[in-house]
Amino acid sequence: MIADNATFHKGGQIRELIETAGCQLKYLPSYSPDLNKIECCWSWLKSRIRKQIIQFDCLRDAMESVRSTVA
């Protein structure tokens, strides 16, 4: 069984129940947004939208404007 590091995955009888079922429990490494390429993309996108939002009446228009410059 592979689990993330959420506190509710580590408490109680989780490990005992999994091992009783004949399985092993492995935890994923700690999350690092710097190692996740999609996080860099979202960061870039949100930054551009924040800069554009003041020029538009609604968020959707700002998002469309940024999208059109990427496509």
C-alpha positions in Angstrom: 0.0 0.0 0.0 1.4 3.4 -0.9 0.2 6.4 1.0 1.0 10.1 1.1 2.1 11.8 4.3 -1.3 13.0 5.5 -1.5 12.7 9.3 -4.6 10.5 9.1 -2.6 7.9 7.1 -0.1 7.6 9.9 -2.3 7.5 13.0 -4.4 4.7 14.6 -4.2 1.2 13.4 -3.5 1.8 9.7 -0.1 0.1 9.6 -1.4 -2.8 11.7 -4.4 -3.4 9.5 -2.4 -3.3 6.3 0.3 -5.6 7.6 -2.3 -8.0 9.0 -3.7 -8.2 5.4 -0.2 -9.4 4.3 0.8 -6.1 2.7 3.5 -3.5 3.3 2.9 0.2 3.9 5.2 2.6 2.0 4.9 6.4 2.3 5.6 8.7 -0.6 8.4 11.2 -0.1 7.5 14.6 1.2 5.9 16.9 -1.3 8.1 19.4 -3.0 6.4 21.8 -5.5 9.9 22.7 -6.9 10.2 19.2 -8.2 6.8 19.1 -9.8 6.8 20.6 -13.3 3.1 21.3 -13.4 3.5 23.5 -10.3 5.9 25.7 -12.2 3.4 26.0 -15.1 0.5 26.9 -12.7 2.7 29.5 -11.0 3.5 31.1 -14.3 -0.1 31.1 -15.4 -1.5 32.5 -12.2 1.2 35.3 -12.2 0.2 36.3 -15.8 -3.5 36.3 -14.9 -2.9 38.5 -11.8 -1.1 41.0 -14.0 -4.0 41.0 -16.6 -7.0 41.0 -14.2 -7.0 44.8 -13.7 -7.5 45.3 -17.4 -10.7 43.2 -17.5 -14.2 43.2 -15.9 -14.0 39.5 -15.0 -11.6 36.7 -14.3 -12.7 34.7 -17.3 -11.7 37.5 -19.7 -8.3 37.8 -18.1 -7.8 34.0 -18.3 -8.8 34.0 -22.0 -6.4 36.8 -22.7 -3.5 35.0 -21.1 -4.5 31.7 -22.8 -4.6 33.4 -26.2 -1.0 34.6 -25.8 0.2 31.0 -25.0 -1.7 29.1 -27.8 
